[in-house]
Amino acid sequence: MGALWTGVTGLLTYSDGLTVTSNNLANVNTVGFKSSYTVFEDLMSTDETTSTGTSQVGLGVGIADILTNFTTGSMETTTTSMDMAIQGDRGYFEVKDADTGELYYTRAGEFRFDADGYLVDTNGMRVQGWAVDEDTALAAATAGTTLSTDAATGAVTDILIDDMTIAGRATSSLSLITNLDSTTESRTNDATNPYFTMFTDYTYDSADPETSPVSNASYQTTITTYDADGQSHELTVYYSKVSNSGGKEYWEYLVAMDPSEDGRSVVSGTSKAGVLMIGTITFNANGTMDNITAYTLSDDATDPTSLASWTQADISTDGLPQFSATYNSASGGGSTDPVTISFDLGISSTSGWSGSMPTTAAGVGTDPANTLGFTTADVTLAANATTNYATSSSTLSATQNGYAQGYLESVYVAGDGIVTGSYSNGLDLGLYVVALADFVNPNGLRNEGGNLYSATTEAGAKIEGAPGTGIFDEVAGYTLEASNVDIATEMVTLITLQRAFQSNSKVVTTADEMMKKAMEIKR
């Protein structure tokens, strides 16, 4: 009888082992599937008396545990941007049942946006993540810098994109870095105000708006900026060489908008319509910037054509001169709200203008000493700054932080798990950071089917974090993790289990034959 029941334990146990292996083979093409394997153990033995004492006889086999192989499956490239794959063994995507609020965990990253704008898996479970701080995301997008996952705010929530537009933003910061050719000849033709020759000659004729109001610039460059309504406007910065004096080189610059778009009433109908800022740039003998001045039209000015009406420009908190632009609205219904723009040439000073800088442009006159706008000891020169080398004048970089209204065109996910929207205005804006979870004992997770796991007490404490941080691996977009089932290994296991099952069935039939013989002896 003992042999019969021992064989039965083998039949039951290896039948379950075959079930585990067959399940692996059945899921060889299931996205994110993790194969399992059976761990066997012997059953309790019984004591038998022998001639040498007491010995033990085994009573069969049982299943000690069914464990999961958590190694990463191969990566398969797809054509869908929101397909995601975790690039290592650590981490699960978090998804939530909207009806019950129950959280589940999965390695299958087949995600899509549903009709309501929620990012969901194939079961309709909502993918979880952290919302990105909008101001931080906008600052990174306009500056062209990489957004960090540190921009994530608040608690983990459903990833939802239900706003398909982004409002326009007025330009508040403008950076224009150029090289001004030191071999350029001086175009000064105003003996009284040589540092503002371009301003003196600047003439806008509303009857002939296509003619440039600046005729004596040595170099000019144009950049697109935006008003408070997100409408675009061209700003042009003109440069003209003034002189070489005392080992330094002096240039005049003038910032102007399209005069026909200038909404300031004080300049309307005058020859100086469109002029926003005037000033000087001083270069050292080695071609680097030494100092600048900047003047803007006084708030109480009545005559914009007079240099006496142009006073020291305001200084921003980061030490840059500022000017104000008031644009005519695109609808023709009057002017938009004034926009204050800081102007970065690569030089700044948080201590403001020096005491030696004249309060008005008229006070500069002919003395080069009057072009020392910043206190020399407090000047900060950026690594990327306007230069004065003996090469052709050119624009090295031109950036500004405004943009027009944009419409969401596509969404993608980066390696750090930031779900990013691409808008029609050229912005790539971080929206959410995908949340990953891991557990002290992943084998304690309960398989719920549908590529989902649920947490249990056996799994231990949950660890939560962003991709590429702490213990978590990065996430790849346009990618899915394939099943980690190794067909060759499973086939070998299948054959082994089949032979073990056959052997135990033979034990049962042999034990049955022995019992028959015993019954025959009795008869």
Wavefront OBJ file of the C-alpha trace (Angstrom):
o trace
v 0.000 0.000 0.000
v 2.808 2.434 0.842
v 4.343 2.159 -2.621
v 0.929 2.762 -4.181
v 0.373 6.016 -2.306
v 3.973 7.107 -2.880
v 3.403 6.704 -6.604
v 0.173 8.671 -6.315
v 2.055 11.626 -4.758
v 4.394 11.553 -7.743
v 1.479 11.535 -10.190
v -0.218 14.482 -8.449
v 2.961 16.485 -8.003
v 4.335 16.031 -11.515
v 0.913 16.727 -12.950
v 1.042 20.124 -11.253
v 4.595 20.598 -12.530
v 3.383 19.876 -16.051
v 0.656 22.475 -15.552
v 3.243 25.104 -14.593
v 5.381 24.310 -17.631
v 2.423 24.233 -19.990
v 1.333 27.629 -18.667
v 4.803 28.977 -19.445
v 4.648 27.645 -22.988
v 1.121 28.972 -23.454
v 2.369 32.483 -22.555
v 5.480 32.462 -24.715
v 4.113 35.489 -26.631
v 2.450 37.302 -23.714
v 3.877 40.788 -23.228
v 5.725 41.171 -19.940
v 5.007 37.588 -18.846
v 7.344 36.064 -16.244
v 7.825 32.306 -16.362
v 7.445 30.136 -13.273
v 9.222 27.012 -12.146
v 8.346 24.275 -9.677
v 10.449 23.487 -6.629
v 9.950 19.905 -5.388
v 10.472 18.444 -1.898
v 10.268 15.016 -0.355
v 7.425 14.191 2.018
v 7.758 13.066 5.621
v 9.368 9.649 5.990
v 8.096 6.790 8.148
v 10.244 4.818 10.575
v 10.840 1.160 9.814
v 12.547 -1.395 12.062
v 15.505 -3.105 10.432
v 18.132 -5.555 11.569
v 20.463 -2.659 12.200
v 17.952 -0.505 13.987
v 15.415 2.034 12.866
v 15.536 3.395 9.323
v 13.352 5.764 7.343
v 11.331 5.089 4.242
v 10.181 8.058 2.118
v 6.492 8.538 1.496
v 6.676 10.459 -1.770
v 7.112 13.921 -3.256
v 5.357 17.257 -2.937
v 5.650 20.804 -4.224
v 7.751 23.047 -1.989
v 6.968 26.212 -3.935
v 6.212 27.624 -7.362
v 8.595 30.516 -7.943
v 8.718 33.181 -10.639
v 11.671 33.956 -12.873
v 11.877 37.765 -12.800
v 14.687 38.188 -15.321
v 13.974 40.795 -17.993
v 12.542 39.605 -21.287
v 13.849 40.756 -24.635
v 12.936 44.263 -25.831
v 10.733 44.589 -28.907
v 10.480 47.880 -30.784
v 6.963 49.068 -31.668
v 5.432 51.984 -33.580
v 3.344 53.268 -30.655
v 4.872 56.046 -28.549
v 3.137 55.078 -25.302
v 4.316 51.465 -25.384
v 6.767 51.236 -22.479
v 9.241 48.691 -21.209
v 11.243 48.724 -17.987
v 14.901 48.294 -18.900
v 15.830 45.932 -16.083
v 14.546 43.574 -13.401
v 13.543 46.219 -10.861
v 10.121 47.774 -10.955
v 6.512 47.392 -12.027
v 4.137 49.873 -13.582
v 1.345 50.880 -11.227
v -2.211 50.745 -12.573
v -5.499 51.389 -10.809
v -9.012 50.027 -11.206
v -11.148 53.163 -11.538
v -14.223 51.358 -10.145
v -12.698 49.871 -6.996
v -9.650 52.066 -6.488
v -7.539 48.886 -6.187
v -3.906 49.134 -7.253
v -2.273 46.491 -9.422
v 1.232 46.038 -10.784
v 2.378 44.944 -14.222
v 5.376 44.618 -16.508
v 3.185 44.780 -19.616
v 3.493 48.344 -20.899
v 0.887 48.274 -23.681
v -0.603 51.647 -22.760
v -3.059 53.799 -24.692
v -5.159 56.900 -24.029
v -8.864 56.169 -23.693
v -11.753 58.356 -24.839
v -11.592 60.396 -21.618
v -7.857 61.093 -21.916
v -6.685 58.576 -19.288
v -3.596 56.493 -20.002
v -4.767 52.882 -19.558
v -3.533 49.340 -20.043
v -5.288 46.621 -22.061
v -7.592 45.938 -19.086
v -8.692 49.562 -18.867
v -6.671 50.087 -15.679
v -5.392 53.654 -15.303
v -1.616 54.122 -15.331
v -0.291 56.007 -12.303
v 2.250 58.824 -12.138
v 3.112 62.204 -10.673
v 1.963 65.444 -12.288
v 4.839 67.708 -13.350
v 5.003 71.239 -11.950
v 3.776 73.392 -14.829
v 6.033 76.384 -14.194
v 9.133 74.198 -13.960
v 8.166 72.330 -17.123
v 7.563 75.571 -19.031
v 10.874 77.029 -17.873
v 12.736 73.924 -19.057
v 10.847 73.829 -22.366
v 11.514 77.464 -23.235
v 15.154 77.267 -22.138
v 15.695 74.049 -24.079
v 17.043 72.268 -20.989
v 16.335 68.729 -19.813
v 13.488 68.447 -17.336
v 14.327 66.496 -14.181
v 12.000 64.012 -12.489
v 12.381 66.261 -9.434
v 9.722 68.423 -11.101
v 7.104 65.836 -10.092
v 4.656 67.183 -7.537
v 1.948 65.895 -5.213
v 0.819 62.307 -4.768
v 0.643 59.542 -7.347
v -2.445 60.005 -9.500
v -4.065 58.919 -12.762
v -2.180 60.057 -15.850
v -4.781 62.191 -17.603
v -4.357 64.483 -20.606
v -7.641 66.278 -21.208
v -6.370 69.728 -22.180
v -5.197 69.669 -25.784
v -3.975 73.262 -25.900
v -1.389 75.422 -24.189
v -1.947 79.162 -23.900
v 0.539 81.568 -25.444
v 3.126 83.244 -23.248
v 4.631 86.694 -23.598
v 8.386 86.997 -24.013
v 9.994 88.163 -20.785
v 13.598 87.198 -21.452
v 15.672 87.671 -24.589
v 19.248 86.508 -25.104
v 21.168 87.564 -28.191
v 24.836 86.633 -28.473
v 26.772 87.887 -31.499
v 30.262 88.439 -32.756
v 30.839 91.972 -34.030
v 33.705 92.184 -36.523
v 36.488 94.311 -35.014
v 37.726 95.249 -38.502
v 34.452 97.052 -39.274
v 34.840 100.726 -40.131
v 33.179 103.367 -37.985
v 29.921 104.807 -39.310
v 29.682 107.659 -36.825
v 28.361 110.827 -38.417
v 27.109 112.766 -35.380
v 29.899 114.799 -33.777
v 27.689 115.796 -30.833
v 26.327 112.333 -29.996
v 28.666 109.818 -31.687
v 27.472 106.952 -29.479
v 23.881 107.321 -30.696
v 24.312 107.920 -34.417
v 21.846 105.182 -35.345
v 19.233 106.705 -33.051
v 19.830 110.178 -34.468
v 19.457 108.918 -38.043
v 16.568 106.545 -37.226
v 13.569 107.747 -39.234
v 10.285 105.910 -39.609
v 8.006 107.109 -42.384
v 4.471 105.734 -42.019
v 3.858 106.602 -45.653
v 6.670 104.255 -46.653
v 6.635 101.532 -43.956
v 8.644 99.030 -45.980
v 11.777 101.167 -45.852
v 14.138 100.346 -42.958
v 14.325 103.249 -40.493
v 18.003 102.413 -39.823
v 20.365 103.169 -42.696
v 23.786 103.134 -41.052
v 23.952 99.833 -39.136
v 27.101 97.727 -39.446
v 25.197 94.537 -38.557
v 21.657 93.547 -37.614
v 19.877 90.419 -36.408
v 16.186 89.632 -35.920
v 14.374 87.370 -33.465
v 10.696 86.460 -33.047
v 9.066 87.446 -29.757
v 5.509 87.171 -28.417
v 3.017 89.537 -26.830
v 0.619 88.887 -23.940
v -1.855 87.247 -26.358
v 0.757 84.886 -27.742
v 0.966 86.728 -31.076
v 4.397 86.827 -32.710
v 6.373 90.009 -33.408
v 9.809 90.549 -34.895
v 12.431 92.424 -32.865
v 15.579 93.614 -34.627
v 18.809 94.583 -32.912
v 21.065 96.902 -34.909
v 24.798 97.377 -34.250
v 27.088 100.140 -35.465
v 30.787 100.628 -34.709
v 31.606 103.961 -33.061
v 35.372 104.091 -32.509
v 38.598 102.632 -31.144
v 39.921 104.565 -28.175
v 42.443 103.812 -25.432
v 42.783 100.147 -26.396
v 39.018 99.569 -26.301
v 36.417 99.366 -29.024
v 33.006 101.028 -28.770
v 29.769 100.028 -30.496
v 26.270 101.434 -30.462
v 23.209 99.147 -30.441
v 19.514 99.833 -30.960
v 16.608 97.468 -30.233
v 13.527 98.082 -32.380
v 10.229 96.441 -33.248
v 8.157 96.908 -36.386
v 7.156 100.594 -36.045
v 3.678 99.863 -37.421
v 3.109 97.426 -34.522
v 4.259 99.820 -31.789
v 1.242 100.498 -29.568
v 2.750 103.305 -27.446
v 0.772 106.499 -27.872
v 3.781 108.739 -27.103
v 5.680 107.493 -30.193
v 2.670 107.255 -32.481
v 3.182 109.414 -35.555
v 6.803 110.228 -34.672
v 9.979 109.261 -36.492
v 11.126 107.154 -33.511
v 8.192 104.713 -33.506
v 9.469 101.195 -32.859
v 12.620 102.126 -30.886
v 12.621 100.207 -27.582
v 16.168 100.488 -26.229
v 19.416 102.235 -27.146
v 22.863 101.807 -25.623
v 26.549 101.130 -26.025
v 28.859 98.108 -25.822
v 32.503 98.425 -24.815
v 35.019 95.697 -25.765
v 38.476 95.001 -24.372
v 41.500 94.699 -26.635
v 41.188 90.895 -26.503
v 37.689 91.034 -27.982
v 35.708 90.333 -24.805
v 32.961 92.550 -23.408
v 33.989 95.143 -20.856
v 30.780 97.073 -20.183
v 27.451 98.281 -21.553
v 24.922 101.070 -21.153
v 21.177 100.824 -21.788
v 18.531 103.547 -22.082
v 14.768 103.316 -22.549
v 12.089 105.935 -23.111
v 11.089 107.641 -19.876
v 7.559 106.965 -18.619
v 6.817 110.684 -18.576
v 8.513 111.492 -21.890
v 6.741 113.841 -24.280
v 9.381 113.994 -27.016
v 10.726 110.530 -27.959
v 13.010 112.075 -30.563
v 15.122 113.755 -27.870
v 17.981 111.797 -26.268
v 17.115 113.584 -23.017
v 13.863 111.547 -22.943
v 15.832 108.287 -22.863
v 16.764 107.376 -19.283
v 18.639 104.532 -17.579
v 16.936 101.190 -18.219
v 15.572 99.192 -15.293
v 17.677 96.232 -14.114
v 16.161 92.763 -13.597
v 16.813 90.701 -10.463
v 19.490 88.767 -12.363
v 21.290 91.971 -13.371
v 20.104 92.451 -16.957
v 18.777 95.669 -18.537
v 15.056 95.665 -19.323
v 12.816 97.377 -21.861
v 9.037 97.470 -22.243
v 7.187 96.650 -25.474
v 3.549 97.530 -26.154
v 2.209 95.821 -29.261
v -0.846 96.666 -31.309
v -3.293 93.767 -31.019
v -3.698 91.474 -34.005
v -7.455 92.162 -34.042
v -6.915 95.888 -34.374
v -8.818 96.547 -31.172
v -6.104 98.618 -29.532
v -2.802 97.721 -27.918
v -2.003 94.690 -25.776
v -0.685 94.912 -22.240
v 2.944 96.118 -22.030
v 5.522 93.329 -21.860
v 8.746 93.793 -19.880
v 11.698 91.995 -21.479
v 15.164 91.522 -20.018
v 17.920 91.821 -22.635
v 20.939 89.544 -22.285
v 24.084 90.266 -24.287
v 26.183 88.060 -22.026
v 27.031 90.672 -19.387
v 25.213 91.507 -16.158
v 25.530 93.207 -12.775
v 23.206 92.744 -9.808
v 24.438 96.010 -8.260
v 22.863 98.024 -11.088
v 24.176 101.028 -12.938
v 27.263 102.835 -11.681
v 27.207 106.394 -10.419
v 29.338 107.544 -13.351
v 26.742 106.522 -15.959
v 24.733 109.557 -17.171
v 21.063 109.444 -16.232
v 20.009 110.180 -19.826
v 21.416 109.252 -23.211
v 21.946 112.939 -23.908
v 24.504 113.040 -21.092
v 26.838 110.504 -22.724
v 28.131 113.049 -25.236
v 31.597 112.358 -26.650
v 33.435 111.073 -23.564
v 34.160 107.291 -23.606
v 34.223 107.326 -19.788
v 30.445 107.872 -19.885
v 29.952 104.393 -21.416
v 30.874 102.630 -18.147
v 27.334 101.553 -17.317
v 28.070 98.886 -14.738
v 30.501 99.238 -11.861
v 33.551 97.429 -13.260
v 34.158 95.407 -10.084
v 30.586 94.051 -10.149
v 30.427 92.945 -13.784
v 29.693 89.269 -14.515
v 30.590 87.990 -17.968
v 28.777 84.834 -19.085
v 30.610 81.913 -20.657
v 28.630 82.632 -23.817
v 28.805 86.388 -24.378
v 28.934 88.864 -27.263
v 32.458 89.152 -28.695
v 34.523 91.497 -30.875
v 36.841 89.270 -32.886
v 38.291 89.982 -36.308
v 35.927 87.654 -38.106
v 32.693 88.416 -39.911
v 29.829 89.667 -37.769
v 27.378 86.867 -37.019
v 24.685 85.758 -34.579
v 26.013 82.982 -32.345
v 22.797 82.278 -30.431
v 19.351 83.832 -30.162
v 16.815 82.607 -27.604
v 13.684 83.936 -25.943
v 11.132 82.375 -23.598
v 7.832 83.341 -25.235
v 5.624 81.209 -27.453
v 2.320 81.207 -29.308
v -0.719 79.144 -28.396
v -0.054 75.501 -29.160
v -2.090 72.393 -29.867
v -1.065 68.944 -28.657
v 0.214 66.952 -31.616
v 1.766 63.879 -30.001
v 2.836 62.363 -26.702
v 5.946 60.321 -25.971
v 7.845 59.010 -22.942
v 11.566 59.461 -22.284
v 13.941 57.108 -20.468
v 13.384 58.894 -17.179
v 9.675 58.152 -17.447
v 8.573 61.712 -18.207
v 5.432 61.699 -20.348
v 6.026 64.617 -22.705
v 3.602 66.421 -25.005
v 4.761 67.899 -28.320
v 2.799 71.020 -29.264
v 2.284 72.799 -32.568
v 4.189 75.854 -31.289
v 7.396 73.844 -31.052
v 7.321 73.210 -27.295
v 7.982 69.785 -25.803
v 6.345 70.015 -22.387
v 6.741 67.481 -19.556
v 3.307 66.493 -18.218
v 3.698 63.481 -15.913
v 6.365 61.192 -14.467
v 5.437 57.500 -14.658
v 5.400 55.813 -11.239
v 7.201 52.514 -10.664
v 6.825 50.185 -7.686
v 8.876 47.305 -6.353
v 8.629 44.947 -3.390
v 10.962 43.344 -0.894
v 9.746 39.882 -1.952
v 8.336 39.947 -5.501
v 7.576 36.226 -5.262
v 4.952 37.159 -2.700
v 2.898 39.041 -5.294
v -0.390 37.418 -6.275
v -0.931 36.758 -9.967
v -4.390 38.089 -10.834
v -4.343 37.263 -14.555
v -4.443 39.836 -17.323
v -0.702 40.491 -16.772
v -1.554 41.953 -13.358
v -0.172 41.328 -9.881
v -1.615 42.447 -6.576
v 0.264 43.211 -3.370
v 0.148 40.809 -0.421
v 1.630 40.786 3.054
v 4.087 38.144 1.843
v 5.415 40.584 -0.784
v 6.538 42.966 1.945
v 6.690 46.745 1.875
v 6.177 48.586 -1.404
v 8.942 50.855 -2.687
v 7.838 53.641 -5.031
v 9.900 55.885 -7.287
v 10.549 57.375 -10.709
v 12.319 55.471 -13.507
v 16.090 55.825 -13.423
v 16.166 56.850 -9.757
v 17.207 54.787 -6.736
v 16.746 51.072 -7.370
v 14.563 51.585 -10.424
v 15.644 51.014 -14.015
v 14.844 53.402 -16.835
v 11.818 53.125 -19.114
v 11.973 52.931 -22.914
v 9.209 54.282 -25.129
v 8.168 52.680 -28.420
v 9.186 49.395 -26.746
v 7.532 46.363 -25.141
v 9.104 43.692 -22.956
v 8.546 40.245 -24.397
v 7.846 37.123 -22.351
v 10.972 35.729 -20.693
v 9.927 32.111 -21.413
v 12.813 30.091 -22.876
v 11.153 27.515 -25.128
v 14.175 25.184 -25.189
v 14.385 25.097 -21.394
v 10.637 24.546 -21.059
v 10.681 21.671 -23.567
v 13.474 19.939 -21.671
v 11.549 20.440 -18.421
v 8.401 19.123 -20.094
v 10.178 15.925 -21.191
v 11.690 15.457 -17.721
v 8.335 15.889 -16.006
v 6.656 13.587 -18.516
v 9.179 10.824 -17.801
v 8.806 11.374 -14.061
v 5.011 11.106 -14.412
v 5.342 7.925 -16.468
v 7.740 6.434 -13.907
v 5.335 7.128 -11.053
v 2.437 5.679 -13.018
v 4.552 2.555 -13.422
v 5.052 2.502 -9.645
v 1.280 2.565 -9.201
v 0.689 -0.257 -11.676
v 3.520 -2.304 -10.167
v 2.116 -1.826 -6.660
v -1.291 -2.881 -7.997
v 0.192 -6.062 -9.456
v 1.856 -6.839 -6.135
v -1.464 -6.415 -4.328
v -3.111 -8.782 -6.808
v -0.443 -11.400 -6.132
v -0.972 -11.007 -2.403
v -4.717 -11.558 -2.871
v -4.062 -14.672 -4.950
v -1.863 -16.110 -2.202
v -4.700 -15.606 0.259
v -7.094 -17.537 -1.997
l 1 2 3 4 5 6 7 8 9 10 11 12 13 14 15 16 17 18 19 20 21 22 23 24 25 26 27 28 29 30 31 32 33 34 35 36 37 38 39 40 41 42 43 44 45 46 47 48 49 50 51 52 53 54 55 56 57 58 59 60 61 62 63 64 65 66 67 68 69 70 71 72 73 74 75 76 77 78 79 80 81 82 83 84 85 86 87 88 89 90 91 92 93 94 95 96 97 98 99 100 101 102 103 104 105 106 107 108 109 110 111 112 113 114 115 116 117 118 119 120 121 122 123 124 125 126 127 128 129 130 131 132 133 134 135 136 137 138 139 140 141 142 143 144 145 146 147 148 149 150 151 152 153 154 155 156 157 158 159 160 161 162 163 164 165 166 167 168 169 170 171 172 173 174 175 176 177 178 179 180 181 182 183 184 185 186 187 188 189 190 191 192 193 194 195 196 197 198 199 200 201 202 203 204 205 206 207 208 209 210 211 212 213 214 215 216 217 218 219 220 221 222 223 224 225 226 227 228 229 230 231 232 233 234 235 236 237 238 239 240 241 242 243 244 245 246 247 248 249 250 251 252 253 254 255 256 257 258 259 260 261 262 263 264 265 266 267 268 269 270 271 272 273 274 275 276 277 278 279 280 281 282 283 284 285 286 287 288 289 290 291 292 293 294 295 296 297 298 299 300 301 302 303 304 305 306 307 308 309 310 311 312 313 314 315 316 317 318 319 320 321 322 323 324 325 326 327 328 329 330 331 332 333 334 335 336 337 338 339 340 341 342 343 344 345 346 347 348 349 350 351 352 353 354 355 356 357 358 359 360 361 362 363 364 365 366 367 368 369 370 371 372 373 374 375 376 377 378 379 380 381 382 383 384 385 386 387 388 389 390 391 392 393 394 395 396 397 398 399 400 401 402 403 404 405 406 407 408 409 410 411 412 413 414 415 416 417 418 419 420 421 422 423 424 425 426 427 428 429 430 431 432 433 434 435 436 437 438 439 440 441 442 443 444 445 446 447 448 449 450 451 452 453 454 455 456 457 458 459 460 461 462 463 464 465 466 467 468 469 470 471 472 473 474 475 476 477 478 479 480 481 482 483 484 485 486 487 488 489 490 491 492 493 494 495 496 497 498 499 500 501 502 503 504 505 506 507 508 509 510 511 512 513 514 515 516 517 518 519 520 521 522 523
